[in-house]
Structures are given as structure tokens and as C-alpha cells.
Amino acid sequence: MTVVRNHCASPFQIIALATALFLLAPLAYVTASALSAETAVWHRLWTTRIPELLTNTILLASSVAVLTLFLGVSTAWIVTRFDFLGRQMWEVALVLPLAMPTYVLAYVYNYLLGFGGPIEQLWQAIAGSDSHLVSPQSFWGATLVMTLDTFPFVYLLTRSALLNINVSFEEVARSCGVSNRQALFRVTIPLLRPSIAAGIALVLLYVVSDFGAVSLLRYQTLTYAVFQQMTGRADNTAASILSLLLVILALAFLLTERWFRHRSRFYQTAGRYRTPNRIPCAWPRTLVLTTYLAVIVGASFAVPASLLIQWSLSPEALATLDNRFWGFIWNSAFLSGLAATAGVVIGLPLAYLASRQPNWLSLGCLQAAYAGYVLPGPVAALAVLVLFLHTMPFLYGTIVVLVVAYVLHFLPVGLQSLEPSLQQITPNLEEAARTLGLSVRETWRRVTLPLIRNGFIAAWVLMFLQAIKELPATLLLRPVGFDTLAVRVWLEASEEYFRLAAPPALLIVVVGLPALTLLLSRNWRVG
């Protein structure tokens, strides 16, 4: 049986190795191009743009991390430790902002908080006609938008940890004379640290790679600068240098999170496990908690969604629902479907090898596929564009280049569903099928694939929904005249045609809701 397995795994190893090299090529190009740049280019960027861009990017990421830490942990604590009217509704509602792309939220708040907007008019009615609010096209505007859009990452992971925490630890601490406050900071929060750190890492990676929000709010970050270098100045060398700095910054955040998680491992050693009982709330506390949650959900989802609906029903917006608009929908769906399908086909051999033969080669190939985590959209687009120009120029200007960029960028999302699905299936089932006379192909078709069907579908849906929201790579690599819903939102919103941007923005939000269903359908509680 062992000989058969090794013989069958050899083609998978070749495919996995070829896939890993293909996925690492863009990252290798960015690094090589940046390091081979002339000293004068490095000096010019270091003395002009890099200090400002690095400062802006790190400040934005840090401020958003602090605010999402507070919002994510506090909301997770409320819905897991208190029992009040409407709690289950708020558990779901707090995840809804994930369906709202940052560029959609940015253009909504650009209208709400902008010069002459409704909030400024209200403020002037209170404080006088000469008073003005802080412009949303600033550091504070970008921080607000990114915080409202990313705090659910911390909320979801912290909520998961709180549902799985053993209340016996807290009770033992209190029986030793520790107060409730001391038990919180000395027992509960240390147990939550790995999950909180993972959530913050997701937030940091999301912020440093975001293009849509910072571009609409005119806030200069490394990602925005890479796009400007490629489109405005057509300077790929400078773009490669800025891309390398962006990759290093993202990689530093990722490695710090892994180190912190490794240092913060805790295990349940006792056999007894009990979940905490929720604290019943009287109406005064219920009112306070509900108000707090309503403000957060309202600012991050309800108000923007209601404005999108209102604008989409306006005469100007309804006039855009012609054949061109349905073409944008088809372009988005077709492109995202191709990318999701290609991602699953590429990711399945990688995940299978890592789960069935976890040696250095298979695990190394799998880790190479996660290079997309540290390649923001403009960086991936730059690398893919140049690689195709040097190797297959006849494909330049086709959707093939765009699909490759999507797969490179979003494959890690699919692997996070494919890996657990394969790891939960014992290899004994496949071996039993082989002993009954099934070939490798029949075993895959009749045993393995049906068992991983749910993970397969989840991976496809998550990659599809990420691709349909993708903006910078689409702007840079799309064929001439090939617009998607995300591109239309950005083009209209950048010219402040808010109502014209509403229908495609609303459709993107609605299409993103199935991904939240997948997240919420998971059983977060153990035992």
C-alpha cells in the first residue's frame, strides 16, 4: 500500500512544486527589480516620498489596530457574556460590515462628512455657519472608514475564543481571592491573546494593502503610491521599490503575529470543561448595551446601506440600469467565477499533499501559496504585468492576466477552507477504497471529493466574493473597455457622482452577504 501511495503522490509533488514556483515568481520579480534599481532612484525616493509614505501607512495601521481592538473585543464580550433582548440579532449584525467594501464605505462617508454634506449642515445648525468638521479626506477620515470596515475580524475571532473558554479558570482565580477585574486581566485576557493577535494581524494586513478607501479619501500610503507610480508616471522601477517596502511591512506584521501566537499558547489540561453563563440584564443595562451596539452597526453598515438603497432608487441611478450595466455584472461574475475555479483547482493539490504527506517539500509548497498574503493588489498587478510582458506578451491586455493576479492574491483565502476539510478526513477511507479495487481517480471522485464538498464550495464562494470586490488589480490589468462593478463604483465615486455609483456598490454588498452566511454557519463552540 505504501508503494502505491508514493507512486501516486509523485505527480502531485511535481504539480505542487510547479505551482509554488509560479506563485513565488511575482514576489521574486518585485524583490529583484527593487534591488537592481539604480542608487539614484533609491536616493530620490528615500529623500522625497518614502519617509512620508512609511509614516502615513504605519500611523494608519496602528490607529486602526487600536480602535478595532477596542471595538472588536468589547462587542464580542457583550454578546457572549450578557443575556439581553435582541442579543442573537446583534451577533449577526456585527458581522455585516464585512460585506461592505472599504471603497464603498469611503465614498459614503465622503458624502456624509464632506463639505456641505448632511452631517456638516447639522453641525453648522448647532455650532454656527462658520464652523466646519474635519474633512473625511484626511488621516482621521481614513482611520474611521478602515476601523468601521475591519473591526469584525477582531470581533469574530474574539467571540470564538470567548465561546470556547473554560469558565473554571476564572472561578479558580476568584476562589484564590482574585477580584473580578483582576481575573479579567490576569486570566481571561491572556487566554484570549492568541485570537486577538490573529484578528489584529488580519486588520493590519488589510489596512496596509487597501487601495480603494485611501485613494477615494486622498490619503497617501504605500499602496496608493504604487498605483500612482504605475499609472501616473509609468515608473515600474520606483513602483517596485515601494512594493518591496510594502511587502516587508506586511511580512513584519505577519511574522510578529505568528511569534506572538507561539508565545501565547494555552491548553485545556483538565477533563472538565464548562462554558460561562451569560449575565441576565435588566432594562437599563439592556438599553445601554443595545445603544452601544446600534451605534456601531449603524455607522458601519445600516446607514451606508440605507443610503445606497436610497441613491439606487433615484432617477439618475435608475437611468444607468441599461445594457451596459448588465454587462458590468456579467464581467464581474464571469471574471470572479474563473478566478475562483482556477484557485480551487490550483489549491486542491497543494492542500492534499500537505495533509497526506506533510514533508518539507509539500509544506514548503503550501507556504509558498500564502505569498499572496503579503502581496497587495497593486503589487501583485505590477509583478504579473511585467512577468507576462517578458514571457507571454501575446496575453497582455486579456482577462488571463487579470485572472492570474486574482488567483495569486486570493488563493490563501481558499486554502483556509480546503486545508481543514482535507485534514478532517482520515486517510484510512481512501486506503479502504483502494483495497476494494478503486483507482486513484475513482477514489478521488467517489470518496475524497464528496467528503470535502463543503470545504470545496466554501473555498470557491470566498474566493469569488473576494474577487468581485477587488479594485486595484482590476483597474491596472483589465482589457480596454472591460469594466466591472468595482471599477464603476471607483470611477463614479472618484468624480463624486454618488448616486451613479450606488447601484453597482449596492449589488457588491448584496453579493457579499453569502460569505457572511458561511462564516456564521460555523459552529464556534466546542463540545
C-alpha positions as CSV (number, residue, x, y, z in Angstrom):
1,M,0.0,0.0,0.0
2,T,2.9,2.4,0.8
3,V,4.4,1.8,-2.7
4,V,1.1,2.6,-4.4
5,R,0.7,5.8,-2.4
6,N,4.2,7.0,-3.1
7,H,3.8,6.2,-6.8
8,C,0.5,8.2,-6.9
9,A,1.9,11.1,-5.0
10,S,4.8,11.8,-7.3
11,P,2.7,13.6,-10.0
12,F,1.1,15.7,-7.2
13,Q,4.5,16.7,-6.0
14,I,5.5,17.8,-9.4
15,I,2.3,19.8,-9.8
16,A,2.7,21.3,-6.4
17,L,6.3,22.3,-7.0
18,A,5.5,23.9,-10.3
19,T,2.5,25.8,-8.7
20,A,4.7,27.0,-5.9
21,L,7.3,28.3,-8.2
22,F,4.7,30.0,-10.3
23,L,3.1,31.7,-7.2
24,L,6.5,32.8,-5.9
25,A,7.6,34.3,-9.3
26,P,5.8,37.7,-8.8
27,L,7.3,38.1,-5.4
28,A,10.7,37.2,-6.7
29,Y,10.3,39.7,-9.5
30,V,9.4,42.6,-7.2
31,T,12.4,41.8,-5.0
32,A,14.8,41.5,-7.9
33,S,13.5,44.6,-9.6
34,A,13.8,46.7,-6.5
35,L,17.2,45.5,-5.5
36,S,18.6,46.0,-9.1
37,A,17.4,49.6,-9.2
38,E,20.0,52.3,-9.5
39,T,21.2,54.0,-6.4
40,A,19.9,57.4,-7.6
41,V,16.4,56.1,-7.7
42,W,16.6,54.7,-4.2
43,H,18.1,58.0,-3.0
44,R,15.4,60.1,-4.7
45,L,12.6,58.0,-3.1
46,W,14.2,58.0,0.3
47,T,14.7,61.7,0.3
48,T,11.3,62.6,-1.0
49,R,8.4,60.1,-0.7
50,I,9.4,57.1,1.4
51,P,9.5,58.7,4.8
52,E,6.1,60.3,4.4
53,L,4.6,57.1,2.9
54,L,6.0,54.9,5.6
55,T,4.9,57.2,8.4
56,N,1.4,57.5,6.9
57,T,1.0,53.8,6.4
58,I,2.3,52.8,9.9
59,L,0.2,55.5,11.6
60,L,-2.9,54.4,9.8
61,A,-2.4,50.7,10.5
62,S,-1.5,51.4,14.2
63,S,-4.5,53.7,14.8
64,V,-6.9,51.3,13.1
65,A,-5.5,48.4,15.1
66,V,-6.0,50.2,18.4
67,L,-9.6,51.1,17.6
68,T,-10.5,47.7,16.2
69,L,-9.1,46.1,19.3
70,F,-11.4,48.1,21.5
71,L,-14.5,47.7,19.2
72,G,-13.9,44.0,18.4
73,V,-13.2,42.9,22.0
74,S,-15.9,45.0,23.6
75,T,-18.6,43.8,21.2
76,A,-17.5,40.2,21.4
77,W,-17.6,40.4,25.2
78,I,-21.1,41.9,25.2
79,V,-22.7,39.2,23.0
80,T,-21.0,36.3,24.8
81,R,-21.2,37.4,28.4
82,F,-24.5,39.2,28.7
83,D,-28.1,38.0,28.0
84,F,-30.3,40.7,26.8
85,L,-33.2,41.3,24.4
86,G,-32.0,41.1,20.8
87,R,-28.6,39.6,21.6
88,Q,-28.8,37.0,18.8
89,M,-29.7,39.6,16.3
90,W,-26.7,41.7,17.2
91,E,-24.4,38.7,17.0
92,V,-25.2,38.5,13.3
93,A,-25.4,42.2,12.7
94,L,-21.9,42.8,13.9
95,V,-20.5,40.7,11.0
96,L,-22.4,42.6,8.3
97,P,-19.7,45.3,7.8
98,L,-17.5,42.6,6.2
99,A,-19.9,42.7,3.2
100,M,-19.2,46.4,2.7
101,P,-16.0,47.1,0.6
102,T,-13.8,49.8,2.0
103,Y,-14.1,51.9,-1.1
104,V,-17.9,51.8,-0.8
105,L,-17.8,52.9,2.8
106,A,-15.2,55.6,1.9
107,Y,-17.4,57.2,-0.7
108,V,-20.5,57.1,1.5
109,Y,-18.6,58.9,4.3
110,N,-17.0,61.2,1.8
111,Y,-20.6,62.4,1.1
112,L,-21.8,62.3,4.7
113,L,-18.8,64.2,6.3
114,G,-17.7,66.2,3.2
115,F,-18.0,69.9,2.6
116,G,-21.7,70.8,2.6
117,G,-22.7,67.2,3.5
118,P,-25.6,66.4,5.8
119,I,-23.5,66.0,8.9
120,E,-21.7,69.2,8.4
121,Q,-25.0,71.0,7.8
122,L,-26.3,69.6,11.0
123,W,-23.2,70.7,12.8
124,Q,-23.4,74.2,11.4
125,A,-27.0,74.4,12.6
126,I,-25.7,73.7,16.1
127,A,-22.4,75.5,16.2
128,G,-22.8,78.2,13.6
129,S,-22.5,78.6,9.9
130,D,-18.7,79.4,10.0
131,S,-17.8,76.1,11.8
132,H,-16.6,73.1,9.8
133,L,-15.8,69.5,10.6
134,V,-12.6,67.7,9.9
135,S,-12.5,66.7,6.2
136,P,-13.0,63.0,5.6
137,Q,-10.1,63.2,3.0
138,S,-7.6,63.0,5.8
139,F,-5.9,60.7,8.3
140,W,-8.9,60.7,10.5
141,G,-11.3,60.0,7.7
142,A,-9.2,57.0,6.5
143,T,-9.0,55.8,10.1
144,L,-12.7,56.0,10.7
145,V,-13.6,54.1,7.4
146,M,-10.9,51.4,7.9
147,T,-11.9,50.9,11.6
148,L,-15.6,50.5,10.8
149,D,-14.9,48.1,8.0
150,T,-12.3,45.8,9.7
151,F,-13.4,45.5,13.4
152,P,-15.4,42.4,12.6
153,F,-12.1,40.5,12.1
154,V,-11.3,41.0,15.8
155,Y,-14.9,40.5,16.8
156,L,-15.2,37.1,15.1
157,L,-12.0,35.6,16.5
158,T,-12.5,37.0,20.0
159,R,-16.1,35.8,20.1
160,S,-14.9,32.3,19.0
161,A,-12.3,32.3,21.8
162,L,-14.8,33.5,24.4
163,L,-17.3,30.8,23.4
164,N,-14.6,28.2,23.9
165,I,-13.0,29.5,27.1
166,N,-13.3,27.3,30.2
167,V,-15.0,29.3,32.9
168,S,-13.4,27.0,35.5
169,F,-10.1,29.0,35.1
170,E,-11.9,32.2,36.2
171,E,-13.6,30.5,39.1
172,V,-10.4,29.1,40.4
173,A,-8.8,32.5,40.2
174,R,-11.7,34.1,42.2
175,S,-11.6,31.3,44.7
176,C,-7.9,32.2,45.4
177,G,-9.0,35.7,46.3
178,V,-8.6,37.5,43.0
179,S,-11.2,40.1,42.2
180,N,-13.4,40.1,39.0
181,R,-11.3,42.8,37.5
182,Q,-8.0,41.0,38.3
183,A,-9.4,37.8,36.9
184,L,-10.2,39.6,33.7
185,F,-6.7,41.0,33.2
186,R,-4.7,38.1,34.7
187,V,-6.7,35.1,33.4
188,T,-9.3,35.8,30.7
189,I,-7.4,38.3,28.6
190,P,-4.2,36.2,28.5
191,L,-6.3,33.2,27.3
192,L,-7.8,35.5,24.6
193,R,-4.4,36.9,23.4
194,P,-3.8,34.4,20.5
195,S,-7.2,35.1,19.0
196,I,-7.0,38.8,19.5
197,A,-3.5,38.8,18.0
198,A,-4.7,36.9,14.9
199,G,-7.6,39.3,14.5
200,I,-5.3,42.4,14.7
201,A,-2.9,40.8,12.2
202,L,-5.7,40.4,9.7
203,V,-6.6,44.1,10.3
204,L,-3.0,45.2,9.8
205,L,-2.6,43.3,6.6
206,Y,-5.9,44.6,5.3
207,V,-5.1,48.2,6.1
208,V,-1.6,48.2,4.6
209,S,-2.9,46.6,1.4
210,D,-6.0,48.7,1.0
211,F,-6.2,50.9,-2.1
212,G,-9.9,51.8,-2.6
213,A,-10.5,53.7,0.6
214,V,-7.2,55.6,0.7
215,S,-7.5,56.6,-3.0
216,L,-11.0,58.0,-2.6
217,L,-10.0,59.8,0.6
218,R,-6.8,61.0,-1.0
219,Y,-4.6,59.7,1.9
220,Q,-1.1,58.9,0.7
221,T,0.0,55.3,1.7
222,L,2.5,52.9,0.1
223,T,-0.3,51.0,-1.7
224,Y,-1.8,54.2,-3.2
225,A,1.7,55.4,-4.2
226,V,2.5,52.1,-6.0
227,F,-0.7,52.7,-8.1
228,Q,0.2,56.3,-8.8
229,Q,3.7,55.3,-9.9
230,M,2.3,52.8,-12.3
231,T,-0.5,54.8,-13.8
232,G,0.7,58.5,-13.5
233,R,4.4,58.2,-14.1
234,A,4.6,54.7,-15.6
235,D,7.7,54.2,-13.4
236,N,7.8,50.5,-12.7
237,T,11.2,50.7,-11.0
238,A,10.0,53.2,-8.4
239,A,6.8,51.1,-8.0
240,S,8.9,48.0,-7.4
241,I,10.9,49.7,-4.7
242,L,7.7,50.9,-2.9
243,S,6.2,47.5,-3.4
244,L,9.2,45.8,-1.7
245,L,8.8,48.1,1.3
246,L,5.1,47.3,1.4
247,V,5.8,43.6,1.3
248,I,8.4,43.9,4.0
249,L,6.0,45.8,6.2
250,A,3.2,43.3,5.7
251,L,5.6,40.4,6.3
252,A,6.8,42.0,9.5
253,F,3.2,42.3,10.7
254,L,2.5,38.6,9.8
255,L,5.7,37.3,11.4
256,T,5.1,39.3,14.6
257,E,1.6,37.8,14.9
258,R,3.0,34.3,14.4
259,W,5.7,34.9,17.0
260,F,3.2,36.4,19.4
261,R,0.7,33.5,18.9
262,H,3.5,31.0,19.5
263,R,4.5,32.7,22.8
264,S,0.9,32.8,23.9
265,R,-0.2,29.2,23.6
266,F,-2.5,27.9,26.3
267,Y,-4.0,24.4,26.6
268,Q,-7.0,22.9,28.4
269,T,-5.4,20.3,30.6
270,A,-8.3,19.2,32.8
271,G,-11.0,16.9,31.6
272,R,-13.8,19.1,32.9
273,Y,-15.0,21.9,30.6
274,R,-17.7,24.4,31.3
275,T,-18.8,27.5,29.3
276,P,-19.7,30.7,31.1
277,N,-23.3,31.5,31.9
278,R,-24.5,34.8,30.4
279,I,-25.4,37.5,32.8
280,P,-29.1,38.4,32.6
281,C,-29.6,42.1,32.0
282,A,-32.4,44.4,33.3
283,W,-33.8,47.0,31.0
284,P,-31.4,49.9,32.0
285,R,-28.3,47.8,31.1
286,T,-30.1,46.4,28.1
287,L,-30.7,49.9,26.9
288,V,-27.1,50.9,27.3
289,L,-25.7,47.8,25.6
290,T,-28.2,48.0,22.7
291,T,-27.5,51.7,22.2
292,Y,-23.7,51.0,22.0
293,L,-24.2,48.1,19.5
294,A,-26.7,50.1,17.5
295,V,-24.3,53.0,17.0
296,I,-21.5,50.7,15.8
297,V,-23.7,48.6,13.4
298,G,-25.5,51.8,12.2
299,A,-22.2,53.6,11.4
300,S,-20.6,50.6,9.8
301,F,-23.5,49.1,7.8
302,A,-27.0,50.3,8.4
303,V,-26.6,54.0,7.5
304,P,-24.3,53.3,4.4
305,A,-26.6,50.5,3.2
306,S,-29.7,52.7,3.6
307,L,-28.0,55.5,1.6
308,L,-27.1,53.1,-1.1
309,I,-30.7,51.9,-1.4
310,Q,-32.0,55.5,-1.4
311,W,-29.5,56.6,-4.1
312,S,-30.1,53.4,-6.2
313,L,-33.8,54.3,-6.4
314,S,-33.1,57.9,-7.6
315,P,-34.0,58.7,-11.2
316,E,-30.3,59.3,-12.1
317,A,-29.3,55.9,-10.8
318,L,-32.2,54.1,-12.4
319,A,-31.3,55.6,-15.7
320,T,-28.0,53.8,-15.6
321,L,-29.6,50.3,-15.4
322,D,-29.2,49.7,-19.1
323,N,-27.5,47.0,-21.2
324,R,-24.1,48.4,-20.2
325,F,-24.9,47.9,-16.5
326,W,-25.8,44.3,-17.0
327,G,-22.6,44.0,-18.9
328,F,-20.7,45.1,-15.8
329,I,-22.5,42.5,-13.8
330,W,-21.6,39.8,-16.3
331,N,-17.9,40.9,-16.5
332,S,-17.7,40.8,-12.7
333,A,-19.4,37.4,-12.3
334,F,-17.5,35.8,-15.2
335,L,-14.1,37.1,-14.1
336,S,-14.7,36.2,-10.4
337,G,-16.0,32.7,-11.4
338,L,-13.0,32.0,-13.5
339,A,-10.6,33.1,-10.7
340,A,-12.4,31.1,-8.0
341,T,-12.5,28.0,-10.2
342,A,-8.8,28.3,-11.1
343,G,-7.9,29.0,-7.4
344,V,-9.7,25.8,-6.3
345,V,-8.1,23.7,-9.0
346,I,-4.6,25.1,-8.1
347,G,-5.1,24.9,-4.4
348,L,-6.5,21.4,-4.1
349,P,-3.3,19.5,-4.9
350,L,-1.3,21.8,-2.5
351,A,-3.7,21.2,0.3
352,Y,-4.0,17.5,-0.4
353,L,-0.2,17.0,-0.3
354,A,0.2,19.0,2.8
355,S,-2.4,16.9,4.6
356,R,-1.4,13.5,3.3
357,Q,2.4,13.8,3.0
358,P,3.4,16.6,5.4
359,N,7.1,16.6,4.5
360,W,9.3,19.7,3.8
361,L,8.5,19.8,0.1
362,S,4.7,19.7,0.4
363,L,4.6,22.1,3.4
364,G,7.0,24.4,1.7
365,C,4.9,24.5,-1.5
366,L,1.8,25.2,0.6
367,Q,3.5,28.1,2.4
368,A,4.6,29.5,-0.9
369,A,1.0,29.7,-1.9
370,Y,0.4,32.0,1.0
371,A,2.7,34.6,-0.6
372,G,-0.4,36.3,-1.7
373,Y,-1.0,37.5,1.9
374,V,1.9,39.9,1.6
375,L,1.2,41.0,-2.0
376,P,-1.4,43.8,-2.0
377,G,-3.4,44.3,-5.1
378,P,-1.2,46.9,-6.9
379,V,1.9,44.9,-6.1
380,A,0.5,41.7,-7.5
381,A,-0.7,43.5,-10.5
382,L,2.7,45.1,-11.2
383,A,4.5,41.8,-10.9
384,V,2.1,39.8,-13.0
385,L,2.0,42.6,-15.7
386,V,5.8,42.7,-16.1
387,L,6.1,38.9,-16.0
388,F,3.6,38.5,-18.8
389,L,5.2,41.2,-20.8
390,H,8.6,39.4,-20.6
391,T,7.3,35.8,-21.1
392,M,3.9,35.8,-22.8
393,P,3.4,39.3,-24.3
394,F,0.6,38.0,-26.6
395,L,-1.6,37.6,-23.5
396,Y,-1.1,41.2,-22.4
397,G,-4.5,43.0,-22.4
398,T,-6.5,39.9,-21.9
399,I,-8.5,38.7,-18.9
400,V,-6.0,35.8,-18.5
401,V,-3.5,38.3,-16.9
402,L,-6.3,39.5,-14.5
403,V,-7.3,36.0,-13.5
404,V,-3.7,35.2,-12.7
405,A,-3.5,38.3,-10.5
406,Y,-6.7,37.3,-8.7
407,V,-5.6,33.7,-8.1
408,L,-2.2,34.9,-6.8
409,H,-3.9,37.4,-4.4
410,F,-6.8,35.4,-3.1
411,L,-5.6,31.7,-3.1
412,P,-4.8,31.9,0.6
413,V,-8.5,32.6,1.3
414,G,-9.4,29.4,-0.5
415,L,-6.7,27.3,1.2
416,Q,-8.0,28.3,4.6
417,S,-11.2,26.3,3.7
418,L,-9.6,23.5,1.7
419,E,-6.9,22.6,4.3
420,P,-9.2,22.0,7.3
421,S,-11.6,20.0,5.1
422,L,-8.9,17.6,4.0
423,Q,-7.3,17.3,7.5
424,Q,-10.7,16.2,8.9
425,I,-10.8,13.2,6.6
426,T,-8.9,10.2,7.7
427,P,-6.6,8.7,5.0
428,N,-8.0,5.2,6.1
429,L,-11.1,5.9,4.0
430,E,-9.1,6.4,0.8
431,E,-6.9,3.4,1.6
432,A,-10.0,1.3,2.1
433,A,-11.4,2.4,-1.2
434,R,-8.1,1.4,-2.9
435,T,-8.1,-2.0,-1.3
436,L,-11.6,-2.5,-2.8
437,G,-10.2,-2.1,-6.3
438,L,-10.8,1.6,-7.0
439,S,-8.2,3.5,-8.9
440,V,-6.7,6.8,-7.7
441,R,-9.0,8.8,-10.0
442,E,-12.1,6.8,-8.9
443,T,-11.1,7.2,-5.2
444,W,-10.9,10.9,-5.7
445,R,-14.2,11.1,-7.5
446,R,-16.2,8.7,-5.3
447,V,-14.6,9.2,-1.9
448,T,-12.4,12.3,-1.4
449,L,-14.3,14.9,-3.3
450,P,-17.8,14.1,-1.9
451,L,-16.3,14.3,1.6
452,I,-14.6,17.7,1.1
453,R,-17.5,19.1,-0.9
454,N,-18.5,21.7,1.8
455,G,-14.9,23.0,2.1
456,F,-14.6,23.0,-1.7
457,I,-17.8,25.1,-2.0
458,A,-16.8,27.4,0.8
459,A,-13.4,28.0,-0.8
460,W,-14.9,28.7,-4.2
461,V,-17.5,31.1,-2.7
462,L,-15.0,33.0,-0.6
463,M,-12.6,33.5,-3.5
464,F,-15.5,34.5,-5.8
465,L,-16.6,37.2,-3.3
466,Q,-13.1,38.5,-2.7
467,A,-12.5,38.7,-6.5
468,I,-15.8,40.5,-7.2
469,K,-14.8,43.3,-4.8
470,E,-11.2,43.6,-6.0
471,L,-10.3,47.0,-7.3
472,P,-6.6,48.0,-7.9
473,A,-5.5,44.9,-9.9
474,T,-8.7,45.3,-12.0
475,L,-8.0,48.9,-12.7
476,L,-4.4,48.2,-13.8
477,L,-4.9,45.0,-15.7
478,R,-8.4,45.0,-17.2
479,P,-8.7,44.9,-21.0
480,V,-9.7,48.1,-22.7
481,G,-13.4,48.8,-22.2
482,F,-13.7,45.9,-19.8
483,D,-15.4,47.4,-16.7
484,T,-16.6,45.6,-13.6
485,L,-18.9,46.7,-10.8
486,A,-15.9,47.6,-8.6
487,V,-14.4,49.7,-11.3
488,R,-17.7,51.5,-11.9
489,V,-18.0,52.3,-8.2
490,W,-14.5,53.8,-8.1
491,L,-14.8,55.8,-11.4
492,E,-18.2,57.3,-10.4
493,A,-17.3,57.9,-6.7
494,S,-13.9,59.5,-7.6
495,E,-15.8,62.1,-9.5
496,E,-18.3,62.4,-6.6
497,Y,-21.2,61.1,-8.7
498,F,-22.6,59.4,-5.6
499,R,-26.0,58.4,-7.0
500,L,-24.5,56.9,-10.1
501,A,-22.1,54.8,-8.1
502,A,-24.9,53.5,-5.8
503,P,-26.3,50.6,-7.9
504,P,-23.1,48.8,-8.5
505,A,-22.0,49.4,-4.9
506,L,-25.3,48.1,-3.5
507,L,-25.0,45.0,-5.7
508,I,-21.5,44.3,-4.5
509,V,-22.7,44.5,-0.9
510,V,-25.7,42.2,-1.6
511,V,-23.5,39.6,-3.3
512,G,-21.1,39.7,-0.4
513,L,-23.8,38.5,2.1
514,P,-23.4,34.8,1.3
515,A,-19.8,34.9,2.5
516,L,-21.1,36.0,5.9
517,T,-23.6,33.2,5.9
518,L,-20.6,30.8,5.5
519,L,-18.8,32.5,8.4
520,L,-21.9,32.4,10.7
521,S,-22.8,28.8,9.8
522,R,-19.7,27.5,11.5
523,N,-20.1,26.0,15.0
524,W,-17.8,28.2,17.0
525,R,-18.4,26.4,20.3
526,V,-16.6,23.2,21.2
527,G,-18.0,20.3,23.0
